[in-house]
């Protein structure tokens, strides 16, 4: 399925880097629509290849010939919708004293996230899903400081990112950086799904079951759930440096690449091929997942 979605827009005249982003956006759109169709079916927990084909066809018909900006826009609308619904459920299951009713939230959402020792050899903690979620579901958010490109271009701005042994400094396609290290990764604001930074890279031969996606929190987000955004700006945006105010915050989220149930979640770290000499011994590239294109300068 991954290769088929990748080929939907393979003829688009874009750079390798844009092609990688195009694939991620297309995959997210198709899977989100597949999820919606299954939720509307008689048995949403039964995988339906026909519904997947319908989602693929709808996406191909609507977006073929459209620019990357349009793919981003459609993806963001879908991700924002899922993210908001998840945050509303968190808010609804938080008592007046601010204490989260975990059991009620789990039953309402259908799954929870848990950090515990990973199955990956040599790894520390990993991220697990308890309960089940359909393919295309937004499972969680990655917390931390949001560092904008306008500030990272200044001399010496990248020096503070040199110490990252746990690979918790994450870069988006638009060069926004999310710093989930240490205390920065604790900016969860009572959001129990802000645990995406615990997801490990899979062992060799194991396919990722989640995909990491850019998530822009809309500037018109309901104030009642805004406090659940698990990110904060390292430095506030300036009018000239970041003129787009359609988002109040920039982050990352994890989407289920297939149905998941009572298992550890794995995401492709997509390390830079140019830095192969410094790759840790446990890292093995995931074939056909756009890792090399992700780092293209073209």
Secondary structure by P-SEA (a helix, b strand, c coil): caaaaaaccccccccaaaaaaaaaaaaaaaaaaaaaaaaaccccccccaaaaaaaaaaaaaacccccaaaaaaaaaaaaaaaaaaaaaaaaaacccccccaaaaaaaaacccccccccccccccbbbbbcccccccccccccccbbbccccccccccccccccccccccccccccbbbbccccccccccccccccccccccccccccccbbbbbbbccccccccccccccccccccccccccccccccccccccccccccccbbbbbccccccccccccccccccccccccccccccc
